[in-house]
Amino acid sequence: MRLLSILSFLCSLAITIVVIYGVIMMAGDLMGLTTFNNQLLIVGLAFVLLSGLFGKSKPRLSMLVLFIGFIIVLVN
């Protein structure tokens, strides 16, 4: 059980780092400094992270947000 909680934490940390990187790249794209075409990926991963916040209090909403995030990531 402890291994699963550590793995869950590491996955959440990795997704958070990717979202922060994506936001920085989107800001750079807005200013014309870089080119970034993965906006939907960042939005989808943000939805996946958001679903974790609703986990225990609202499980149906959590599953809906997770499903929407997963679909957005697949579309990208």
PDB file of N, CA, C and O in Angstrom:
ATOM      1  N   MET A   1       0.830  -1.196   0.000  1.00  0.00           N
ATOM      2  CA  MET A   1       0.000   0.000   0.000  1.00  0.00           C
ATOM      3  C   MET A   1       0.875   1.261   0.000  1.00  0.00           C
ATOM      4  O   MET A   1       0.538   2.259  -0.637  1.00  0.00           O
ATOM      5  N   ARG A   2       1.973   1.203   0.704  1.00  0.00           N
ATOM      6  CA  ARG A   2       2.861   2.354   0.769  1.00  0.00           C
ATOM      7  C   ARG A   2       3.489   2.639  -0.595  1.00  0.00           C
ATOM      8  O   ARG A   2       3.685   3.794  -0.972  1.00  0.00           O
ATOM      9  N   LEU A   3       3.800   1.576  -1.324  1.00  0.00           N
ATOM     10  CA  LEU A   3       4.383   1.734  -2.649  1.00  0.00           C
ATOM     11  C   LEU A   3       3.414   2.443  -3.598  1.00  0.00           C
ATOM     12  O   LEU A   3       3.828   3.267  -4.413  1.00  0.00           O
ATOM     13  N   LEU A   4       2.136   2.122  -3.489  1.00  0.00           N
ATOM     14  CA  LEU A   4       1.136   2.777  -4.344  1.00  0.00           C
ATOM     15  C   LEU A   4       1.002   4.256  -4.029  1.00  0.00           C
ATOM     16  O   LEU A   4       0.833   5.068  -4.939  1.00  0.00           O
ATOM     17  N   SER A   5       1.076   4.620  -2.760  1.00  0.00           N
ATOM     18  CA  SER A   5       0.978   6.038  -2.406  1.00  0.00           C
ATOM     19  C   SER A   5       2.209   6.803  -2.890  1.00  0.00           C
ATOM     20  O   SER A   5       2.097   7.952  -3.319  1.00  0.00           O
ATOM     21  N   ILE A   6       3.377   6.174  -2.823  1.00  0.00           N
ATOM     22  CA  ILE A   6       4.591   6.822  -3.328  1.00  0.00           C
ATOM     23  C   ILE A   6       4.512   6.977  -4.844  1.00  0.00           C
ATOM     24  O   ILE A   6       4.870   8.024  -5.385  1.00  0.00           O
ATOM     25  N   LEU A   7       4.046   5.940  -5.523  1.00  0.00           N
ATOM     26  CA  LEU A   7       3.900   5.997  -6.976  1.00  0.00           C
ATOM     27  C   LEU A   7       2.874   7.047  -7.394  1.00  0.00           C
ATOM     28  O   LEU A   7       3.079   7.761  -8.375  1.00  0.00           O
ATOM     29  N   SER A   8       1.785   7.139  -6.663  1.00  0.00           N
ATOM     30  CA  SER A   8       0.766   8.151  -6.943  1.00  0.00           C
ATOM     31  C   SER A   8       1.330   9.556  -6.767  1.00  0.00           C
ATOM     32  O   SER A   8       1.058  10.445  -7.573  1.00  0.00           O
ATOM     33  N   PHE A   9       2.110   9.752  -5.718  1.00  0.00           N
ATOM     34  CA  PHE A   9       2.724  11.057  -5.475  1.00  0.00           C
ATOM     35  C   PHE A   9       3.699  11.409  -6.593  1.00  0.00           C
ATOM     36  O   PHE A   9       3.713  12.546  -7.064  1.00  0.00           O
ATOM     37  N   LEU A  10       4.513  10.450  -7.021  1.00  0.00           N
ATOM     38  CA  LEU A  10       5.482  10.712  -8.086  1.00  0.00           C
ATOM     39  C   LEU A  10       4.793  11.033  -9.410  1.00  0.00           C
ATOM     40  O   LEU A  10       5.255  11.898 -10.153  1.00  0.00           O
ATOM     41  N   CYS A  11       3.697  10.346  -9.708  1.00  0.00           N
ATOM     42  CA  CYS A  11       2.943  10.641 -10.933  1.00  0.00           C
ATOM     43  C   CYS A  11       2.313  12.029 -10.874  1.00  0.00           C
ATOM     44  O   CYS A  11       2.331  12.766 -11.860  1.00  0.00           O
ATOM     45  N   SER A  12       1.761  12.380  -9.726  1.00  0.00           N
ATOM     46  CA  SER A  12       1.179  13.717  -9.574  1.00  0.00           C
ATOM     47  C   SER A  12       2.247  14.790  -9.699  1.00  0.00           C
ATOM     48  O   SER A  12       2.010  15.843 -10.292  1.00  0.00           O
ATOM     49  N   LEU A  13       3.413  14.527  -9.145  1.00  0.00           N
ATOM     50  CA  LEU A  13       4.517  15.477  -9.244  1.00  0.00           C
ATOM     51  C   LEU A  13       4.969  15.640 -10.692  1.00  0.00           C
ATOM     52  O   LEU A  13       5.227  16.759 -11.136  1.00  0.00           O
ATOM     53  N   ALA A  14       5.065  14.544 -11.427  1.00  0.00           N
ATOM     54  CA  ALA A  14       5.472  14.613 -12.833  1.00  0.00           C
ATOM     55  C   ALA A  14       4.453  15.381 -13.669  1.00  0.00           C
ATOM     56  O   ALA A  14       4.830  16.199 -14.509  1.00  0.00           O
ATOM     57  N   ILE A  15       3.169  15.124 -13.446  1.00  0.00           N
ATOM     58  CA  ILE A  15       2.128  15.840 -14.194  1.00  0.00           C
ATOM     59  C   ILE A  15       2.159  17.324 -13.850  1.00  0.00           C
ATOM     60  O   ILE A  15       1.981  18.167 -14.730  1.00  0.00           O
ATOM     61  N   THR A  16       2.385  17.653 -12.575  1.00  0.00           N
ATOM     62  CA  THR A  16       2.467  19.052 -12.161  1.00  0.00           C
ATOM     63  C   THR A  16       3.636  19.750 -12.840  1.00  0.00           C
ATOM     64  O   THR A  16       3.501  20.890 -13.285  1.00  0.00           O
ATOM     65  N   ILE A  17       4.771  19.087 -12.926  1.00  0.00           N
ATOM     66  CA  ILE A  17       5.937  19.679 -13.586  1.00  0.00           C
ATOM     67  C   ILE A  17       5.658  19.908 -15.068  1.00  0.00           C
ATOM     68  O   ILE A  17       6.049  20.940 -15.614  1.00  0.00           O
ATOM     69  N   VAL A  18       4.990  18.969 -15.723  1.00  0.00           N
ATOM     70  CA  VAL A  18       4.653  19.128 -17.141  1.00  0.00           C
ATOM     71  C   VAL A  18       3.679  20.287 -17.333  1.00  0.00           C
ATOM     72  O   VAL A  18       3.806  21.045 -18.294  1.00  0.00           O
ATOM     73  N   VAL A  19       2.710  20.433 -16.432  1.00  0.00           N
ATOM     74  CA  VAL A  19       1.749  21.541 -16.534  1.00  0.00           C
ATOM     75  C   VAL A  19       2.457  22.880 -16.339  1.00  0.00           C
ATOM     76  O   VAL A  19       2.184  23.829 -17.074  1.00  0.00           O
ATOM     77  N   ILE A  20       3.356  22.974 -15.367  1.00  0.00           N
ATOM     78  CA  ILE A  20       4.095  24.228 -15.144  1.00  0.00           C
ATOM     79  C   ILE A  20       4.957  24.559 -16.360  1.00  0.00           C
ATOM     80  O   ILE A  20       5.002  25.708 -16.799  1.00  0.00           O
ATOM     81  N   TYR A  21       5.637  23.557 -16.899  1.00  0.00           N
ATOM     82  CA  TYR A  21       6.438  23.758 -18.112  1.00  0.00           C
ATOM     83  C   TYR A  21       5.554  24.239 -19.269  1.00  0.00           C
ATOM     84  O   TYR A  21       5.937  25.142 -20.012  1.00  0.00           O
ATOM     85  N   GLY A  22       4.387  23.641 -19.415  1.00  0.00           N
ATOM     86  CA  GLY A  22       3.480  24.028 -20.491  1.00  0.00           C
ATOM     87  C   GLY A  22       2.970  25.452 -20.353  1.00  0.00           C
ATOM     88  O   GLY A  22       2.840  26.176 -21.340  1.00  0.00           O
ATOM     89  N   VAL A  23       2.684  25.845 -19.120  1.00  0.00           N
ATOM     90  CA  VAL A  23       2.221  27.223 -18.897  1.00  0.00           C
ATOM     91  C   VAL A  23       3.335  28.210 -19.231  1.00  0.00           C
ATOM     92  O   VAL A  23       3.079  29.255 -19.830  1.00  0.00           O
ATOM     93  N   ILE A  24       4.564  27.884 -18.849  1.00  0.00           N
ATOM     94  CA  ILE A  24       5.690  28.758 -19.182  1.00  0.00           C
ATOM     95  C   ILE A  24       5.874  28.837 -20.695  1.00  0.00           C
ATOM     96  O   ILE A  24       6.113  29.916 -21.237  1.00  0.00           O
ATOM     97  N   MET A  25       5.763  27.701 -21.375  1.00  0.00           N
ATOM     98  CA  MET A  25       5.916  27.694 -22.833  1.00  0.00           C
ATOM     99  C   MET A  25       4.769  28.438 -23.521  1.00  0.00           C
ATOM    100  O   MET A  25       4.989  29.113 -24.527  1.00  0.00           O
ATOM    101  N   MET A  26       3.541  28.322 -22.986  1.00  0.00           N
ATOM    102  CA  MET A  26       2.423  29.067 -23.576  1.00  0.00           C
ATOM    103  C   MET A  26       2.612  30.562 -23.387  1.00  0.00           C
ATOM    104  O   MET A  26       2.266  31.342 -24.274  1.00  0.00           O
ATOM    105  N   ALA A  27       3.157  30.977 -22.244  1.00  0.00           N
ATOM    106  CA  ALA A  27       3.438  32.400 -22.038  1.00  0.00           C
ATOM    107  C   ALA A  27       4.512  32.866 -23.015  1.00  0.00           C
ATOM    108  O   ALA A  27       4.414  33.965 -23.563  1.00  0.00           O
ATOM    109  N   GLY A  28       5.528  32.049 -23.238  1.00  0.00           N
ATOM    110  CA  GLY A  28       6.558  32.388 -24.217  1.00  0.00           C
ATOM    111  C   GLY A  28       6.003  32.452 -25.625  1.00  0.00           C
ATOM    112  O   GLY A  28       6.421  33.292 -26.422  1.00  0.00           O
ATOM    113  N   ASP A  29       5.066  31.573 -25.938  1.00  0.00           N
ATOM    114  CA  ASP A  29       4.422  31.592 -27.250  1.00  0.00           C
ATOM    115  C   ASP A  29       3.577  32.845 -27.421  1.00  0.00           C
ATOM    116  O   ASP A  29       3.525  33.424 -28.506  1.00  0.00           O
ATOM    117  N   LEU A  30       2.921  33.257 -26.355  1.00  0.00           N
ATOM    118  CA  LEU A  30       2.106  34.472 -26.403  1.00  0.00           C
ATOM    119  C   LEU A  30       2.968  35.704 -26.662  1.00  0.00           C
ATOM    120  O   LEU A  30       2.559  36.616 -27.381  1.00  0.00           O
ATOM    121  N   MET A  31       4.165  35.727 -26.072  1.00  0.00           N
ATOM    122  CA  MET A  31       5.066  36.868 -26.262  1.00  0.00           C
ATOM    123  C   MET A  31       5.876  36.772 -27.549  1.00  0.00           C
ATOM    124  O   MET A  31       6.606  37.701 -27.894  1.00  0.00           O
ATOM    125  N   GLY A  32       5.754  35.662 -28.256  1.00  0.00           N
ATOM    126  CA  GLY A  32       6.461  35.507 -29.514  1.00  0.00           C
ATOM    127  C   GLY A  32       7.877  34.998 -29.371  1.00  0.00           C
ATOM    128  O   GLY A  32       8.652  35.066 -30.325  1.00  0.00           O
ATOM    129  N   LEU A  33       8.236  34.491 -28.212  1.00  0.00           N
ATOM    130  CA  LEU A  33       9.604  34.018 -27.992  1.00  0.00           C
ATOM    131  C   LEU A  33       9.816  32.589 -28.480  1.00  0.00           C
ATOM    132  O   LEU A  33      10.880  32.268 -29.011  1.00  0.00           O
ATOM    133  N   THR A  34       8.819  31.733 -28.308  1.00  0.00           N
ATOM    134  CA  THR A  34       8.936  30.328 -28.700  1.00  0.00           C
ATOM    135  C   THR A  34       7.691  29.916 -29.475  1.00  0.00           C
ATOM    136  O   THR A  34       6.743  30.690 -29.606  1.00  0.00           O
ATOM    137  N   THR A  35       7.706  28.703 -29.979  1.00  0.00           N
ATOM    138  CA  THR A  35       6.530  28.120 -30.616  1.00  0.00           C
ATOM    139  C   THR A  35       6.102  26.925 -29.787  1.00  0.00           C
ATOM    140  O   THR A  35       6.921  26.059 -29.479  1.00  0.00           O
ATOM    141  N   PHE A  36       4.828  26.866 -29.422  1.00  0.00           N
ATOM    142  CA  PHE A  36       4.326  25.779 -28.579  1.00  0.00           C
ATOM    143  C   PHE A  36       2.962  25.368 -29.094  1.00  0.00           C
ATOM    144  O   PHE A  36       2.058  26.199 -29.183  1.00  0.00           O
ATOM    145  N   ASN A  37       2.796  24.087 -29.438  1.00  0.00           N
ATOM    146  CA  ASN A  37       1.553  23.616 -30.042  1.00  0.00           C
ATOM    147  C   ASN A  37       0.832  22.574 -29.210  1.00  0.00           C
ATOM    148  O   ASN A  37      -0.060  21.904 -29.730  1.00  0.00           O
ATOM    149  N   ASN A  38       1.172  22.408 -27.951  1.00  0.00           N
ATOM    150  CA  ASN A  38       0.564  21.362 -27.129  1.00  0.00           C
ATOM    151  C   ASN A  38      -0.364  21.937 -26.058  1.00  0.00           C
ATOM    152  O   ASN A  38      -0.368  21.466 -24.921  1.00  0.00           O
ATOM    153  N   GLN A  39      -1.135  22.937 -26.412  1.00  0.00           N
ATOM    154  CA  GLN A  39      -2.014  23.557 -25.430  1.00  0.00           C
ATOM    155  C   GLN A  39      -3.066  22.587 -24.912  1.00  0.00           C
ATOM    156  O   GLN A  39      -3.375  22.594 -23.721  1.00  0.00           O
ATOM    157  N   LEU A  40      -3.619  21.756 -25.784  1.00  0.00           N
ATOM    158  CA  LEU A  40      -4.645  20.809 -25.339  1.00  0.00           C
ATOM    159  C   LEU A  40      -4.080  19.778 -24.376  1.00  0.00           C
ATOM    160  O   LEU A  40      -4.778  19.334 -23.464  1.00  0.00           O
ATOM    161  N   LEU A  41      -2.838  19.397 -24.565  1.00  0.00           N
ATOM    162  CA  LEU A  41      -2.205  18.459 -23.646  1.00  0.00           C
ATOM    163  C   LEU A  41      -2.123  19.060 -22.249  1.00  0.00           C
ATOM    164  O   LEU A  41      -2.406  18.378 -21.264  1.00  0.00           O
ATOM    165  N   ILE A  42      -1.744  20.308 -22.155  1.00  0.00           N
ATOM    166  CA  ILE A  42      -1.621  20.968 -20.856  1.00  0.00           C
ATOM    167  C   ILE A  42      -2.993  21.125 -20.208  1.00  0.00           C
ATOM    168  O   ILE A  42      -3.130  20.919 -19.002  1.00  0.00           O
ATOM    169  N   VAL A  43      -4.001  21.482 -20.983  1.00  0.00           N
ATOM    170  CA  VAL A  43      -5.356  21.615 -20.440  1.00  0.00           C
ATOM    171  C   VAL A  43      -5.871  20.267 -19.955  1.00  0.00           C
ATOM    172  O   VAL A  43      -6.473  20.185 -18.885  1.00  0.00           O
ATOM    173  N   GLY A  44      -5.643  19.215 -20.724  1.00  0.00           N
ATOM    174  CA  GLY A  44      -6.077  17.877 -20.323  1.00  0.00           C
ATOM    175  C   GLY A  44      -5.395  17.409 -19.050  1.00  0.00           C
ATOM    176  O   GLY A  44      -6.047  16.853 -18.166  1.00  0.00           O
ATOM    177  N   LEU A  45      -4.092  17.627 -18.946  1.00  0.00           N
ATOM    178  CA  LEU A  45      -3.374  17.240 -17.732  1.00  0.00           C
ATOM    179  C   LEU A  45      -3.821  18.069 -16.531  1.00  0.00           C
ATOM    180  O   LEU A  45      -3.852  17.568 -15.407  1.00  0.00           O
ATOM    181  N   ALA A  46      -4.163  19.324 -16.763  1.00  0.00           N
ATOM    182  CA  ALA A  46      -4.687  20.141 -15.668  1.00  0.00           C
ATOM    183  C   ALA A  46      -6.029  19.593 -15.183  1.00  0.00           C
ATOM    184  O   ALA A  46      -6.301  19.609 -13.982  1.00  0.00           O
ATOM    185  N   PHE A  47      -6.863  19.114 -16.089  1.00  0.00           N
ATOM    186  CA  PHE A  47      -8.124  18.480 -15.691  1.00  0.00           C
ATOM    187  C   PHE A  47      -7.869  17.208 -14.892  1.00  0.00           C
ATOM    188  O   PHE A  47      -8.568  16.938 -13.916  1.00  0.00           O
ATOM    189  N   VAL A  48      -6.867  16.423 -15.303  1.00  0.00           N
ATOM    190  CA  VAL A  48      -6.536  15.201 -14.569  1.00  0.00           C
ATOM    191  C   VAL A  48      -6.085  15.542 -13.154  1.00  0.00           C
ATOM    192  O   VAL A  48      -6.487  14.873 -12.201  1.00  0.00           O
ATOM    193  N   LEU A  49      -5.255  16.575 -13.004  1.00  0.00           N
ATOM    194  CA  LEU A  49      -4.840  17.001 -11.665  1.00  0.00           C
ATOM    195  C   LEU A  49      -6.017  17.536 -10.863  1.00  0.00           C
ATOM    196  O   LEU A  49      -6.109  17.297  -9.659  1.00  0.00           O
ATOM    197  N   LEU A  50      -6.913  18.254 -11.519  1.00  0.00           N
ATOM    198  CA  LEU A  50      -8.080  18.805 -10.838  1.00  0.00           C
ATOM    199  C   LEU A  50      -8.996  17.708 -10.331  1.00  0.00           C
ATOM    200  O   LEU A  50      -9.642  17.873  -9.296  1.00  0.00           O
ATOM    201  N   SER A  51      -9.063  16.600 -11.036  1.00  0.00           N
ATOM    202  CA  SER A  51      -9.921  15.503 -10.586  1.00  0.00           C
ATOM    203  C   SER A  51      -9.445  14.932  -9.258  1.00  0.00           C
ATOM    204  O   SER A  51     -10.252  14.425  -8.478  1.00  0.00           O
ATOM    205  N   GLY A  52      -8.154  15.008  -8.993  1.00  0.00           N
ATOM    206  CA  GLY A  52      -7.628  14.535  -7.718  1.00  0.00           C
ATOM    207  C   GLY A  52      -8.096  15.366  -6.540  1.00  0.00           C
ATOM    208  O   GLY A  52      -8.172  14.864  -5.419  1.00  0.00           O
ATOM    209  N   LEU A  53      -8.411  16.627  -6.777  1.00  0.00           N
ATOM    210  CA  LEU A  53      -8.892  17.482  -5.685  1.00  0.00           C
ATOM    211  C   LEU A  53     -10.304  17.111  -5.252  1.00  0.00           C
ATOM    212  O   LEU A  53     -10.667  17.289  -4.089  1.00  0.00           O
ATOM    213  N   PHE A  54     -11.103  16.594  -6.187  1.00  0.00           N
ATOM    214  CA  PHE A  54     -12.481  16.227  -5.876  1.00  0.00           C
ATOM    215  C   PHE A  54     -12.609  14.778  -5.429  1.00  0.00           C
ATOM    216  O   PHE A  54     -13.719  14.314  -5.167  1.00  0.00           O
ATOM    217  N   GLY A  55     -11.501  14.056  -5.338  1.00  0.00           N
ATOM    218  CA  GLY A  55     -11.481  12.615  -5.144  1.00  0.00           C
ATOM    219  C   GLY A  55     -12.436  12.055  -4.126  1.00  0.00           C
ATOM    220  O   GLY A  55     -13.287  11.240  -4.481  1.00  0.00           O
ATOM    221  N   LYS A  56     -12.336  12.453  -2.877  1.00  0.00           N
ATOM    222  CA  LYS A  56     -13.128  11.814  -1.831  1.00  0.00           C
ATOM    223  C   LYS A  56     -14.431  12.543  -1.540  1.00  0.00           C
ATOM    224  O   LYS A  56     -15.415  11.920  -1.143  1.00  0.00           O
ATOM    225  N   SER A  57     -14.444  13.844  -1.733  1.00  0.00           N
ATOM    226  CA  SER A  57     -15.655  14.589  -1.385  1.00  0.00           C
ATOM    227  C   SER A  57     -16.756  14.426  -2.438  1.00  0.00           C
ATOM    228  O   SER A  57     -17.931  14.308  -2.092  1.00  0.00           O
ATOM    229  N   LYS A  58     -16.379  14.420  -3.711  1.00  0.00           N
ATOM    230  CA  LYS A  58     -17.364  14.299  -4.797  1.00  0.00           C
ATOM    231  C   LYS A  58     -16.843  13.300  -5.823  1.00  0.00           C
ATOM    232  O   LYS A  58     -16.264  13.696  -6.835  1.00  0.00           O
ATOM    233  N   PRO A  59     -17.046  12.003  -5.571  1.00  0.00           N
ATOM    234  CA  PRO A  59     -16.444  10.997  -6.468  1.00  0.00           C
ATOM    235  C   PRO A  59     -17.000  11.006  -7.893  1.00  0.00           C
ATOM    236  O   PRO A  59     -16.261  10.725  -8.836  1.00  0.00           O
ATOM    237  N   ARG A  60     -18.273  11.320  -8.069  1.00  0.00           N
ATOM    238  CA  ARG A  60     -18.833  11.350  -9.435  1.00  0.00           C
ATOM    239  C   ARG A  60     -18.265  12.509 -10.237  1.00  0.00           C
ATOM    240  O   ARG A  60     -17.935  12.352 -11.412  1.00  0.00           O
ATOM    241  N   LEU A  61     -18.151  13.667  -9.608  1.00  0.00           N
ATOM    242  CA  LEU A  61     -17.557  14.823 -10.277  1.00  0.00           C
ATOM    243  C   LEU A  61     -16.088  14.551 -10.596  1.00  0.00           C
ATOM    244  O   LEU A  61     -15.589  14.944 -11.650  1.00  0.00           O
ATOM    245  N   SER A  62     -15.411  13.882  -9.682  1.00  0.00           N
ATOM    246  CA  SER A  62     -14.011  13.527  -9.904  1.00  0.00           C
ATOM    247  C   SER A  62     -13.858  12.628 -11.122  1.00  0.00           C
ATOM    248  O   SER A  62     -12.964  12.841 -11.940  1.00  0.00           O
ATOM    249  N   MET A  63     -14.714  11.632 -11.249  1.00  0.00           N
ATOM    250  CA  MET A  63     -14.636  10.728 -12.399  1.00  0.00           C
ATOM    251  C   MET A  63     -14.973  11.450 -13.701  1.00  0.00           C
ATOM    252  O   MET A  63     -14.363  11.178 -14.735  1.00  0.00           O
ATOM    253  N   LEU A  64     -15.942  12.371 -13.659  1.00  0.00           N
ATOM    254  CA  LEU A  64     -16.308  13.138 -14.847  1.00  0.00           C
ATOM    255  C   LEU A  64     -15.148  14.017 -15.305  1.00  0.00           C
ATOM    256  O   LEU A  64     -14.822  14.054 -16.491  1.00  0.00           O
ATOM    257  N   VAL A  65     -14.528  14.724 -14.364  1.00  0.00           N
ATOM    258  CA  VAL A  65     -13.409  15.602 -14.710  1.00  0.00           C
ATOM    259  C   VAL A  65     -12.220  14.777 -15.211  1.00  0.00           C
ATOM    260  O   VAL A  65     -11.539  15.181 -16.154  1.00  0.00           O
ATOM    261  N   LEU A  66     -11.970  13.628 -14.585  1.00  0.00           N
ATOM    262  CA  LEU A  66     -10.887  12.751 -15.035  1.00  0.00           C
ATOM    263  C   LEU A  66     -11.151  12.244 -16.452  1.00  0.00           C
ATOM    264  O   LEU A  66     -10.235  12.199 -17.273  1.00  0.00           O
ATOM    265  N   PHE A  67     -12.388  11.865 -16.742  1.00  0.00           N
ATOM    266  CA  PHE A  67     -12.751  11.385 -18.076  1.00  0.00           C
ATOM    267  C   PHE A  67     -12.585  12.487 -19.116  1.00  0.00           C
ATOM    268  O   PHE A  67     -12.054  12.243 -20.199  1.00  0.00           O
ATOM    269  N   ILE A  68     -13.032  13.691 -18.794  1.00  0.00           N
ATOM    270  CA  ILE A  68     -12.891  14.818 -19.728  1.00  0.00           C
ATOM    271  C   ILE A  68     -11.415  15.110 -19.989  1.00  0.00           C
ATOM    272  O   ILE A  68     -11.012  15.326 -21.132  1.00  0.00           O
ATOM    273  N   GLY A  69     -10.613  15.115 -18.925  1.00  0.00           N
ATOM    274  CA  GLY A  69      -9.176  15.343 -19.087  1.00  0.00           C
ATOM    275  C   GLY A  69      -8.512  14.274 -19.932  1.00  0.00           C
ATOM    276  O   GLY A  69      -7.655  14.578 -20.762  1.00  0.00           O
ATOM    277  N   PHE A  70      -8.905  13.016 -19.726  1.00  0.00           N
ATOM    278  CA  PHE A  70      -8.345  11.913 -20.502  1.00  0.00           C
ATOM    279  C   PHE A  70      -8.701  12.044 -21.977  1.00  0.00           C
ATOM    280  O   PHE A  70      -7.856  11.811 -22.841  1.00  0.00           O
ATOM    281  N   ILE A  71      -9.941  12.413 -22.271  1.00  0.00           N
ATOM    282  CA  ILE A  71     -10.373  12.595 -23.666  1.00  0.00           C
ATOM    283  C   ILE A  71      -9.601  13.745 -24.317  1.00  0.00           C
ATOM    284  O   ILE A  71      -9.188  13.638 -25.471  1.00  0.00           O
ATOM    285  N   ILE A  72      -9.407  14.839 -23.583  1.00  0.00           N
ATOM    286  CA  ILE A  72      -8.667  15.982 -24.142  1.00  0.00           C
ATOM    287  C   ILE A  72      -7.223  15.591 -24.442  1.00  0.00           C
ATOM    288  O   ILE A  72      -6.675  15.986 -25.471  1.00  0.00           O
ATOM    289  N   VAL A  73      -6.605  14.816 -23.550  1.00  0.00           N
ATOM    290  CA  VAL A  73      -5.226  14.367 -23.793  1.00  0.00           C
ATOM    291  C   VAL A  73      -5.172  13.461 -25.019  1.00  0.00           C
ATOM    292  O   VAL A  73      -4.241  13.561 -25.818  1.00  0.00           O
ATOM    293  N   LEU A  74      -6.157  12.579 -25.178  1.00  0.00           N
ATOM    294  CA  LEU A  74      -6.175  11.698 -26.349  1.00  0.00           C
ATOM    295  C   LEU A  74      -6.402  12.467 -27.649  1.00  0.00           C
ATOM    296  O   LEU A  74      -5.839  12.111 -28.684  1.00  0.00           O
ATOM    297  N   VAL A  75      -7.222  13.515 -27.604  1.00  0.00           N
ATOM    298  CA  VAL A  75      -7.493  14.312 -28.801  1.00  0.00           C
ATOM    299  C   VAL A  75      -6.221  15.020 -29.262  1.00  0.00           C
ATOM    300  O   VAL A  75      -5.978  15.169 -30.460  1.00  0.00           O
ATOM    301  N   ASN A  76      -5.427  15.447 -28.310  1.00  0.00           N
ATOM    302  CA  ASN A  76      -4.198  16.155 -28.652  1.00  0.00           C
ATOM    303  C   ASN A  76      -3.246  15.237 -29.368  1.00  0.00           C
ATOM    304  O   ASN A  76      -2.148  15.653 -29.739  1.00  0.00           O
TER     305      ASN A  76
END
